[in-house]
Amino acid sequence: GSVKVILGHNSQKRAQVLIGLEVEHIICRNFDEGISASIQAGLKNIKGSVEAVIIALADMPLVSYQDFNQLIDKFSRSTKSRIFRAISQNGKVGHPVLFPKSAFSLLTSLVGDCGAKHILKSSQIQTEEVKTRGESAVTDIDSYADWESLKKEVGSHT
């Protein structure tokens, strides 16, 4: 499938980083309304027949293609009606999350900066957890100090 990157704040500068990558970037002009606006911008730009979308966050650098492939593999071998959510080796829920087409209407109704948490917590659509390597599903970078700490940690394992 295709990869779409939703850009909001500082989108022109961030788009420069994507040059040369096989991704389509979508500008979310109302990014100040929260992550729900970014999710909706992505969904509005889906073309053709799509069975599912994966929502991944840019501040999670340890998420790899293997994590995405695990979600896709589980989905492709399922009834295509469940949500598949990455969890860490220790069982902490995280990202990325694969949403089936049946969840799109719920995703387009999101408001604010809470993302799809209430969809995942509700029992409207069954959610299956998919164990990923290490702590990739829950490691995010919120500050320069987080980045420096992660670089030291990752460097010590190589």
N, C-alpha and C positions, 0 to 999 in steps of 0.2 A: 504494500500500500504506500501511499504518499505520506510525506512528513510535512506538517504545517507547524510553523513556529509563530506564536502569537506575541507580538511586540507592543508594548505600551509606552511607559515612561522612557524617554531617551531613545526612542525607536530608531532614529537615523544612525546613531552611533552603534547601536546593537546590531542593526542590519549589516553593517560593514563586516562584522565578525562572521556573518553567515555566507559571505561571498565565496563561491567555489564549492559550497556544500549543496547536495541535492535536496534542498528544502524550499518550500514556498513560505515566504513570510507574509503575515497578515497584520496590518496595523489595527490595534484596538484603540480607537480615539477616546473612548470613555473609560479608560483603564482606572481612573480615579474612583470608579464605582466598585472596585474590588475584583477579586478573581472570577466572580460570576460573569462579569462583562467579558473577560478573556475567553472563558469557556463558550459563551454564546457567540462571540466573534468567530471562533473556530468552527462551531457547528453550522453557522450560517454559510460558511465557505466550503461545505462538503458538496462535492459534485458526484453524480452517479449513484450507483447502488453500493451502499456501505453497510456492512453487517455490524461494525463496532468501531469505537474510537478508544484510543489510549490517551489518558491525561497524565502528563509527566511535568514535573516542575524543574525549572532551569537551575535552581539552587541546590540540586542534588547530584553532585559530580561523580559519585560512585555507581550510579545506576548505569548499567551497560546494555549492549545489544542482547546479551544472554538473558537479562531480566525481561526485556520486551518479548523475546522469543518464547520464554516460558509461559507468559500470559497468553500469547497468540496460540501456542500449541495447546494449552488447556482449553481455550475457547474453541479452537477448531475441532477438538474431540468431544465437545459438549453439545447440548441442545441449543446452544447459542442464545440462551435466555438469561444466563447468570452474569453477575459482575465478578470479575477476577481481580483481586487486590494483592499486591506484593506485601509480604511480611519479611521481617529480618529472621536470621537464624534463631534468634531468641524469642520469636513469636510476636514482636511488636509490629502493629499495622503501620503501613506507610504507603509509598508510591513506587512505581506508577500504578494506575488503576485502569483496567479495561472495562468499558461500559458497552453493553449490547445495544442494538438499535432500539429495543423496547424501553430503554432508559433515556433516550434523547429528549422526549417531551419533559421529563423531570429535570434534566440538565438545563433546558432552555427556560425553565421557570425559576431558576436560582436568582437570588438577589443578594447583593452585598459581598462581603469579603470572607465568607465562611466556606466557600467552595462547596463540594458535594457531600460534606460530612453527614448532613441529615438524611441524604439518600442512602448512604452506606449504613447508617444506624437504623433506618426504618426496615421493616420487613416486607416492603413492597416488592423488592426484587432480591432473590436469593444471592448472597455473596459467598464466594469461595476464596479462601486465602491460599496464596501461592508462595511457598518459602523460596527466598532468593539467597544469594551468597552473602555471607557476613552481615554487615549492617548497612548495605547499600540502600535498602528501602527506607531507612530512617535517618540517614546522615545528610543534613542540610547545612548550608553555609549562609549565615545571617550577618556576618561581619568579617572584616579583614583578619581579626584575631582567630576566628573559626577557620578561615582559609589557611593561615599559617600553621595552626595546630594540626589540621588535616594533612598538610604537606609533610610535616614531620612524622606523623603517624604512618602514612602510606610509604614514605621513604624508608622507614625502619623495617618495613616488611618486604622490601625488594632486594 
